[in-house]
């Protein structure tokens, strides 16, 4: 699936991924290939990009939103630290 992570200042990440773990406002959740359409608010926590089954990349965020549609995940975040 395709992932884009955007901040107000720049595009933080763009590419094909295996999945992504996100800090929802009511708890952690994961989006994998062919996930159902979804829009959700994000809380403070870690965004973990699953590049494949063994490689990951992680960012800490303050808040944001995620949209999942047609096997594309768009994450809009604020307060990012690597």
FENMO-V441983 format. One line per field, one symbol per residue. phi: phi as a letter, one per 40 degrees, with the letter a starting at -180 (. if undefined). psi: psi as a letter, one per 20 degrees, with the letter a starting at -180 (. if undefined). burial: b if it has 9 or more other ideal C-beta (glycine too) atoms within 8 Angstrom, else e. Layout:
phi = ???
psi = ???
burial = ???
This chain:
phi = .cbbbbbccaccaaicbcaabbcccbicabbbdgccdabacbbcibcbcccacbbbabbbbcaiabbbafgbbbbbbbgcbc
psi = rppppqrhhrohqpaprhappqnrijrprqprpkqqqqpqqqapappopnhaihprqqqprhraqqppplkpppppqqlpq.
burial = bbbbbbbeeeebbeeebebbbbbbeeeeeebeeebeebebebeebbbbbbbeeeeeebbbbebbbbebeeebbbbebbebee
